[in-house]
Every structure is written in structure tokens, then in C-alpha cells.
Amino acid sequence: MKPIWFMIATLSASPCLAGPALEGQVNINTAKMADLVKLPGIGPKKAAAIVRLRERKAFTRPVQIRRIKGIGLRTYKKLLPHLAVVGETNLAAQDCRR
């Protein structure tokens, strides 16, 4: 019988339990609210703040998203692989079922 800590470590390491894995990018200048909410750490309020900020002036670099209250360095690092300021939004959640 395996120790309980081994089973807990195995379950917590499962990528499916952490949420869907994302693939692709979101153009923060053109993305719809539904696409922005798919990003890790972005809820409806932060998505609305992103839309308000880009309406005043378009983003020229992904780092400018840090102007949004609640998006600090840690959240920005999670978002960075999925952020774009040009091109199309092509973000999709990977299915972790086998």
C-alpha cells in the first residue's frame, strides 16, 4: 500500500485538476470578453478593465496589461505566453481527458 502523501502528491500534480491547459494566444486589442475570461487569473472585472483601457489607447506591448489593477508580476508571468497585441485570437483549452 502506498503512503497517503504519495497519493496526495500524485493527485495534486495532475494537470486536469489545475484547470484546462490553454493553447494559443489572445490579442488583447481585439479579443472579446469571453476570450479574455479564459485567461488564467482574469475574471469578468479584470476583462472589463482590459476592454476599458484598450478603448482609450491600444496596447503596443503585452507588458502594458500590468496597468490593470490586480495584474501584478506573478499574474503577468502566467499570462505572457498567451498574450499578443497583433494577429488573431486563437486561444483554445486543451482537453486533458485521454
C-alpha positions as CSV (number, residue, x, y, z in Angstrom):
1,M,0.0,0.0,0.0
2,K,1.3,3.4,-1.0
3,P,1.7,6.1,1.7
4,I,-1.0,8.8,1.7
5,W,1.4,11.6,0.9
6,F,2.3,9.8,-2.3
7,M,-1.3,9.7,-3.4
8,I,-1.8,13.3,-2.5
9,A,1.3,14.4,-4.4
10,T,0.1,12.4,-7.4
11,L,-3.3,14.0,-7.4
12,S,-2.0,17.5,-6.9
13,A,0.4,17.1,-9.8
14,S,-2.4,16.2,-12.3
15,P,-2.8,19.0,-14.9
16,C,-6.5,18.3,-15.2
17,L,-7.1,19.3,-11.6
18,A,-5.4,22.6,-12.1
19,G,-7.8,23.6,-14.8
20,P,-7.8,23.3,-18.5
21,A,-4.4,23.8,-20.3
22,L,-4.5,26.6,-22.7
23,E,-3.0,26.7,-26.2
24,G,-2.7,29.7,-28.4
25,Q,-2.8,33.4,-27.9
26,V,-5.3,36.2,-27.2
27,N,-4.9,39.5,-29.0
28,I,-5.7,41.9,-26.1
29,N,-6.5,44.7,-28.5
30,T,-9.3,42.8,-30.3
31,A,-10.4,39.9,-28.0
32,K,-14.0,39.7,-26.8
33,M,-14.8,39.5,-23.1
34,A,-15.4,35.7,-23.4
35,D,-11.9,35.2,-24.7
36,L,-10.3,37.4,-22.0
37,V,-12.0,35.5,-19.2
38,K,-10.4,32.2,-20.4
39,L,-7.0,33.6,-19.4
40,P,-5.6,32.4,-16.1
41,G,-6.3,34.9,-13.3
42,I,-8.7,37.0,-15.4
43,G,-12.3,37.2,-14.3
44,P,-15.1,39.4,-15.6
45,K,-14.0,42.5,-13.7
46,K,-10.4,42.4,-15.0
47,A,-11.6,41.6,-18.5
48,A,-13.8,44.7,-18.4
49,A,-10.9,46.7,-17.2
50,I,-8.8,45.5,-20.1
51,V,-11.5,46.5,-22.6
52,R,-11.9,49.9,-21.0
53,L,-8.1,50.6,-21.1
54,R,-7.8,49.5,-24.7
55,E,-10.7,51.7,-25.7
56,R,-8.7,54.7,-24.5
57,K,-5.4,53.6,-26.2
58,A,-4.5,50.4,-27.9
59,F,-1.8,48.2,-26.3
60,T,1.5,48.3,-28.1
61,R,3.3,45.7,-25.8
62,P,1.9,42.9,-23.7
63,V,3.6,44.3,-20.6
64,Q,1.1,47.2,-20.6
65,I,-1.5,44.9,-19.3
66,R,0.1,45.4,-15.9
67,R,-1.6,48.8,-15.7
68,I,-4.7,46.9,-14.8
69,K,-5.3,46.8,-11.0
70,G,-4.8,43.3,-9.8
71,I,-2.4,42.2,-12.5
72,G,0.9,42.1,-10.9
73,L,4.2,40.4,-11.9
74,R,3.1,36.9,-10.9
75,T,-0.2,37.1,-12.9
76,Y,1.6,38.7,-15.8
77,K,4.1,35.8,-16.0
78,K,1.2,33.4,-16.1
79,L,-0.5,35.4,-18.9
80,L,2.6,36.2,-21.0
81,P,2.6,33.0,-23.1
82,H,-1.0,33.7,-24.1
83,L,-0.8,37.5,-24.8
84,A,-0.5,39.2,-28.2
85,V,-1.0,42.7,-29.4
86,V,-1.2,41.9,-33.1
87,G,-2.8,39.0,-35.0
88,E,-5.8,36.9,-34.3
89,T,-7.1,35.4,-31.1
90,N,-6.7,31.6,-31.3
91,L,-6.9,30.6,-27.6
92,A,-8.2,27.1,-27.0
93,A,-8.4,24.9,-24.0
94,Q,-6.7,21.5,-24.3
95,D,-8.8,18.5,-23.4
96,C,-7.0,16.6,-20.7
97,R,-9.2,13.5,-21.0
98,R,-7.5,10.6,-22.7
